[in-house]
Amino acid sequence: MSDTATQHTDAEGVDGGVGLTALLVAAARAIETHRHDSLAQDGYAEHFVRAAPACAQWPVRIEQATDGDANPLWGRFARYFGLRTRVLDDFLLTSVSTGATQVVLLGAGLDTRAYRLTWPSDGVVFEIDRAGVLAFKHQVLADLVATPKVKRVPVPVDLREDWVTALTGAGFDPTAPSVWLAEGLLFYLPSAAETYLIDTVDQLTTGGSALAFEAKVEKHLLQYRDSATYTATREQIGIDLLQLFNKDPRPDSTGDLRAKGWSARMHTPFEFTQQHGRGPLPEANDALEGNRWVFAHKPRP
């Protein structure tokens, strides 16, 4: 790993706190990529895993995981992330095919959609995340001589700060249709920050825009503390997700969007497992039971 990447694998990068979850998702995407029945392809994911000391020994193929698919972390939970990647890929590509010219990735993490998906020639992808995360990603991709398939604009700012000024200053045009993605983000934010984010997306979008986000609807997060998913994640890689999730009561962001005139549909991940014929299924004491994927569209005038 280069010296530049080393400088950014700290608590403000990917080697601590919420940043470490970006590496967890990257490892899951790497495992998904190498499956014979892969739902999504991300050839860059394993390079992020191997570049960060915190996860250099994590598996990037299911065959490398103890107990394989029976492993609650690298089997079922990683497959969840693979399914989520596929579903949100499809959402973004459908949105740009129907008129959105700008893509905004909120809390982009180690997302490589600008590099691995096929975009319209006039499109632009804005990636908002903390400077340390984006710097680590940039260095790994630069070492691979990777080239984005669309105009890519990193926006280094914490979503708890003035990200609107940073985004518009980077060239985002509120008068052009856009599609927004908050993947694995909102439950880490304070409730007020989530409400501000949803309100701001509404203010920054014109008709024909779209938004997808992931939510958790259970009233008591700790009821699943001893689930196989959370237990395996704590014990195998030292990430206590329930310590990272914000404990504020969650706002009804889906209802807020509908009140603003958006159409919004809420789905369980298991619906897409059925649609694609593979992915996680419900189980007892299920940490995924309260997860929802929301897809919202702002009508044209």
Phi, psi and omega in degrees: 000143184286164179298324181298315180296322181299322182296337188251006176266066179234192183297335178270357178252239186243001185260014179200157175057217181297330180303327180294333178293335176296325177287324175301314180293323177297318178297320178297320179292325176296314178300316180298320182301322185269002178287149179290337178244045186304138175269335183208147181247124175219090183289351180269339191303314185293336179290326174296317181299316183286340183275342183257123182303328184297337185227022184300338181258003179291152177289148172237004172221145184298332180294341181273350182272137175302126180072005174054230184293345176281352178285121185298331180277301188274348174267274187294314184292318178296324178294326175303313180293325176296316178296316179300318178302312182298313183297318181283329170305310182299319180298314181295315182293323176295319182295318180286334178286343180250018169126344179288129182254348181237135176244130179241117178260109182273121187064055191298332180056226181260031176298133179240026182299329177296337183260332190249349178256161180263120186245158172299150185295335182263011184277168175212139179244119176262129180246109180260124173192174179296150186303321182296322179293313182293326179292318177299314180298316181301317184293317179298315181291325177295321178297332178272358185053043180281144181237126178292152181266008183205163174298122183243129183235102174291139179235092185282098179201146175282135182292350174273358180249194184278076182283340180295312178299320179296318182291311181293327177293336179275358175114003179296135183249107182296344182272353180255143181302143184219160174232132187243146180225126173240087185264117179058045187236309197298326183285356172268346185268149169302152182306317181296325179291323176295314179299317178298318181297313181296315178300320183289321176301318177300316182289331184268002185243149174255172178302144183092002179270167184214160180214135172235138176210162180253135181228163172237129188251354179293144183283332183232098183302324187289352180295340180252017184304324182266014177295158180300324182295305182294322181296314180295322180294320176294312189283326186273325183230004173074020177257117176261093185301324182292337173283334182274328179297140176288138186270000178299149169301134185279140175288161176272077185294327177296314177296323179297317179296318179298321179295335179272001177101000178282153164269140183214131179241133179250132183231154167274152176301331185294336175298323181280333170301315179294320182296318184266351178078011177195152184134181183289146174244159180301149175216169179292147179049059194262115178296342180267358186301323183268003181283136178226146174247126186245134180235117186236146180227137177264120186295150174286153181301000000 
